[in-house]
Every structure is written in C-alpha cells, then in structure tokens.
Amino acid sequence: MESYLIYFAKVNGLLILFYLMYVLFLRKETFFTANRWYLLAGLFISITLPLLTFTKTIYIEPTPIPEFPTENIVVQNLEIMQPIQEAQFDWSLLLLGIYGIISLLIVLKIGIELVSFFKKINNHEIQKIDNYSLVDSNSTENPFSFFNYIVINKNRFSENELHHILIHESIHVAQKHSLDVLLSKLFCALLWVNPIVWLYRKAILQNLEFIADKLSFEQIENKYDYQRTLLKVVTHQHNLSITNQFYQSLIKKRIV
C-alpha cells in the first residue's frame, strides 16, 4: 500500500510541476501547437517517470567469519509465547475503496456521455463532407465536434457564420483534438483529488481552441466577422464535456 501512495504522490507532484512551468513560461506564448505537445507530454511523463527505477551495484570485499569451537555448544529449544494481537481495521483500504468508487463514477459519466452523443447523432441525418461528417441538429444550441463529427444547428447561423464555424470545427477534426479532450477527462477521473489536474485539463481545452482559432484566421479574410461569430455563440454552452465546443475558453482571450 505504501508503494502505491508514493507512486500516487509522485504522479501528482510531477503534474503540478508541469502545470506550473506552463503557467510561468508557456501560457502567454503563441506557439499553440508546441504547447499542445508539451501538455500531452506532461501527462504521459507524470505517469511513467515514477515507474522507472535506477540501481547501482557496489562490490564489497567479503569479511572473513571468525571460527568458534563447537564442541561445548549446547542447543536448547525455547518456546517463546507471543501475545495474540487482534486484527486492526485497515483504514487505508477503506479510503482507497472510496477513492476508487469516485473515480469509477467519473469514468461511468464519461461512458454515459459517449452513449448520449451517439444516440443524439443517430436520430439526425448525417452528411459526409471531406474529412468530417456534418450533423444538422435543431436541438443543438452551441456547435461542437467530436472525432469526425461536427454537430450544428444551421437555422441559428447565416451562411457566412456557418462557413466560419465549419472551418474552425474541421480543424478540431483534422488534428484529432477529441483525443486530447478524452485523455484529459480520464486523468481527471484518476486524479480527481488533485485540483491542479482540473486546471491542467482547462489549459488543454483552451489551447486547443487557440490552435483552431489561429488556423481559422489563416483561411478567413474578414477577421472581424469571425470575432462576431465567436460572440454569437457565447450564451449557449450546454454540450457534453467530451466534445470540442466552438466556445470553450474565455471569449476575451480568444479574440485577443
């Protein structure tokens, strides 16, 4: 049990270190793709580095054992009565069980969201366009993407706004940003007791939006219209937490 607690402490300590380094040196930089790989590397290094052990072999000259005469040695069998100790309740196992149940509940929530997403898109017509599948849903307020699917309510947006949104969401699809979203969610499930892991996930999500915004700007001529599209979707944020939403990070930061 002690070895697991040490490993758990090391994982959380490394994750905190990576997050602090990001906040201090990288968050204000515009190398968003590099930041993405840094944040992902921080997750993998945090769980793998504590598993590595380094050993050093030291050779010591043997010490000769002194010889003793054995003729007069009498061996006696002595029975030592040990007091019977009552088994004590292991509180560490109870705490570990409670922690595991909460983690399992978070994972189950992720599974429910996955099932809910696929049920949602199965009830709508799916249109295959280039490298993504477009789902037109009248019940969707805020456009979002998940792996190769982009879900949007076309009735809420003009043709120009739809063009901006599809460019933005298609970048999420092309760069497989949903993997980052799911991975960060799983880390939150496993390390939920550490508040930094939730801030770490928020940093990952915001950075993915910055990537999509930056690459969208390279394909859109009118930057002001794109910013107006961002503002239009601010008031509706009721989608699943496993999806890439068109509005995810603070709108002021994205416009800046």
C-alpha positions as a printed Julia matrix, in Angstrom:
256×3 Matrix{Float64}:
   0.0     0.0     0.0
   2.79    2.39    0.88
   4.42    1.94   -2.53
   1.13    2.88   -4.26
   0.83    6.04   -2.15
   4.39    7.03   -3.02
   3.7     6.48   -6.72
   0.46    8.47   -6.47
   2.27   11.35   -4.75
   5.0    11.37   -7.4
   2.46   11.42  -10.26
   0.6    14.36   -8.74
   3.83   16.17   -7.91
   5.08   15.9   -11.5
   1.72   17.02  -12.87
   1.81   20.1   -10.63
   5.36   20.83  -11.79
   4.42   20.62  -15.48
   1.41   22.87  -14.92
   3.43   25.5   -13.05
   6.05   25.5   -15.81
   3.28   26.01  -18.38
   1.71   28.88  -16.44
   5.02   30.63  -15.81
   6.7    30.24  -19.2
   4.35   29.0   -21.94
   0.76   30.11  -21.37
   1.27   33.62  -22.79
   3.2    32.39  -25.81
   1.53   31.87  -29.18
   3.26   28.58  -30.01
  -0.03   26.79  -29.51
   0.87   23.55  -31.3
   4.08   23.25  -29.28
   2.09   23.92  -26.12
  -0.28   21.12  -27.08
   2.53   18.57  -27.26
   4.06   19.92  -24.05
   0.8    19.46  -22.13
   0.27   15.97  -23.52
   3.87   15.01  -22.77
   3.34   16.25  -19.21
   0.5    13.76  -18.74
   2.45   10.77  -20.05
   5.7    11.64  -18.27
   3.85   12.13  -14.98
   2.56    8.54  -15.01
   5.62    6.82  -16.48
   8.6     8.54  -14.84
   7.75    7.35  -11.28
   7.75    3.77  -12.59
  11.42    3.98  -13.59
  13.97    2.81  -11.05
  17.72    3.24  -11.16
  20.01    0.72   -9.46
  23.71    0.86   -8.73
  25.79   -2.24   -7.99
  28.57   -1.86   -5.39
  31.05   -4.69   -4.86
  32.34   -5.09   -1.29
  35.19   -7.34   -0.25
  33.86  -10.22    1.88
  34.73  -10.15    5.58
  36.07  -13.49    6.9
  33.87  -15.12    9.54
  35.75  -15.97   12.74
  35.83  -19.63   13.73
  34.42  -20.69   17.1
  34.86  -24.09   18.82
  31.7   -26.13   18.51
  32.43  -28.95   21.0
  30.79  -27.35   24.05
  27.9   -25.62   22.34
  24.54  -26.81   23.65
  21.48  -26.01   21.59
  18.29  -25.59   23.54
  14.8   -25.26   22.07
  12.99  -22.44   23.81
   9.35  -21.76   23.14
   8.52  -18.05   23.35
   4.9   -17.29   23.84
   3.78  -14.42   21.61
   0.73  -12.47   22.7
  -2.2   -12.82   20.33
  -2.95   -9.49   18.7
  -6.38   -8.61   17.41
  -6.59   -7.71   13.74
  -6.92   -3.95   13.36
  -9.22   -2.35   10.8
  -7.26   -1.11    7.76
  -8.48    2.45    7.19
  -6.17    2.86    4.21
  -8.09    0.18    2.32
 -11.36    1.93    3.1
 -10.05    5.26    1.82
  -8.64    3.56   -1.27
 -12.03    1.95   -1.92
 -13.87    5.28   -1.61
 -11.35    6.94   -3.93
 -11.73    4.14   -6.48
 -15.55    4.37   -6.38
 -15.46    8.12   -7.09
 -13.02    7.57   -9.96
 -15.27    4.82  -11.33
 -18.29    7.14  -11.18
 -16.45    9.79  -13.2
 -15.44    7.17  -15.78
 -19.06    5.96  -15.94
 -20.15    9.56  -16.55
 -17.76    9.71  -19.5
 -19.26    6.48  -20.82
 -22.79    7.85  -20.45
 -21.78   10.99  -22.37
 -20.36    8.84  -25.17
 -23.57    6.83  -25.41
 -25.62   10.02  -25.28
 -23.6    11.56  -28.1
 -24.02    8.61  -30.48
 -27.72    8.34  -29.65
 -28.05   12.01  -30.47
 -26.42   11.84  -33.89
 -28.21    8.61  -34.85
 -31.5    10.5   -34.75
 -30.33   13.01  -37.35
 -29.27   12.95  -40.96
 -25.5    12.74  -41.37
 -23.87   14.41  -44.37
 -20.35   13.34  -45.35
 -18.17   16.34  -46.28
 -14.44   16.0   -46.98
 -12.82   14.62  -43.82
 -15.78   15.07  -41.47
 -19.44   14.14  -41.07
 -21.88   17.03  -40.64
 -24.89   16.54  -38.37
 -27.65   19.16  -38.56
 -29.47   19.18  -35.22
 -32.28   21.61  -34.43
 -31.92   20.8   -30.71
 -28.26   21.88  -30.61
 -27.59   25.42  -29.4
 -23.81   25.54  -29.48
 -21.9    23.93  -32.38
 -19.36   21.29  -31.4
 -17.23   18.5   -32.81
 -16.31   15.03  -31.62
 -13.78   12.97  -33.57
 -15.06   13.03  -37.18
 -18.48   14.5   -36.38
 -19.48   18.18  -36.41
 -22.88   18.94  -34.9
 -24.54   22.27  -35.61
 -27.95   23.9   -35.81
 -27.91   25.5   -39.25
 -31.05   27.51  -38.52
 -29.22   29.64  -35.94
 -26.49   30.9   -38.23
 -26.07   32.7   -41.52
 -24.13   31.19  -44.43
 -21.08   33.29  -43.54
 -21.22   32.24  -39.89
 -21.65   28.59  -40.87
 -18.56   28.9   -43.05
 -16.52   30.23  -40.11
 -17.78   27.59  -37.71
 -17.16   24.69  -40.1
 -13.61   25.87  -40.75
 -12.99   26.06  -37.01
 -14.52   22.68  -36.17
 -12.94   20.93  -39.16
  -9.55   21.87  -37.72
 -10.51   20.14  -34.46
 -11.47   17.08  -36.51
  -8.35   17.06  -38.69
  -5.98   17.38  -35.73
  -7.8    14.76  -33.61
  -8.36   17.17  -30.72
 -11.04   14.88  -29.29
  -8.26   12.53  -28.18
  -6.8    15.31  -26.03
 -10.23   16.05  -24.57
 -10.91   12.41  -23.66
  -7.41   11.84  -22.29
  -7.59   14.9   -20.05
 -11.02   13.76  -18.83
  -9.63   10.33  -17.91
  -6.79   11.93  -15.96
  -9.38   13.96  -14.06
 -11.15   10.71  -13.22
  -7.97    9.05  -11.95
  -6.51   12.07  -10.12
  -9.73   13.9    -9.18
  -8.5    14.69   -5.67
  -5.78   16.96   -7.09
  -7.28   20.37   -8.05
  -4.36   21.04  -10.4
  -5.46   18.23  -12.73
  -8.72   20.12  -13.41
  -6.79   23.31  -14.15
  -4.47   21.26  -16.36
  -7.46   19.98  -18.33
  -8.79   23.52  -18.7
  -5.4    24.61  -20.06
  -5.51   21.78  -22.62
  -9.03   22.73  -23.78
  -8.22   26.42  -24.05
  -5.07   25.73  -26.01
  -6.99   23.54  -28.48
  -9.34   26.46  -29.11
  -6.38   28.78  -29.65
  -4.99   26.34  -32.23
  -8.3    26.19  -34.1
  -8.72   29.98  -33.93
  -5.24   30.65  -35.25
  -5.56   28.22  -38.17
  -9.07   29.51  -38.92
  -7.72   33.05  -39.16
  -5.31   31.88  -41.86
  -8.28   30.78  -44.01
 -10.71   33.65  -43.27
 -10.32   37.05  -44.86
 -12.64   39.09  -42.62
 -11.29   38.69  -39.07
 -13.99   40.96  -37.61
 -16.78   38.71  -38.89
 -15.07   35.72  -37.32
 -14.95   37.51  -33.95
 -18.64   38.33  -34.27
 -19.34   34.65  -34.83
 -17.46   33.86  -31.61
 -19.57   36.35  -29.69
 -22.8    34.94  -31.1
 -22.28   31.52  -29.58
 -21.14   32.74  -26.14
 -24.52   32.49  -24.46
 -25.1    28.8   -25.21
 -22.79   26.27  -23.56
 -24.8    23.16  -22.76
 -22.97   20.47  -24.69
 -21.21   17.35  -23.5
 -17.89   17.78  -21.72
 -16.22   15.22  -24.01
 -16.74   17.4   -27.12
 -14.82   20.25  -28.73
 -17.12   23.22  -28.4
 -16.89   26.3   -30.61
 -16.84   28.37  -27.41
 -14.66   26.7   -24.82
 -12.11   29.14  -23.44
 -12.69   32.7   -22.32
 -14.03   34.68  -25.24
 -11.88   37.74  -24.46
  -8.69   35.69  -24.58
  -9.67   34.11  -27.88
 -10.44   37.43  -29.53
  -7.17   38.94  -28.24
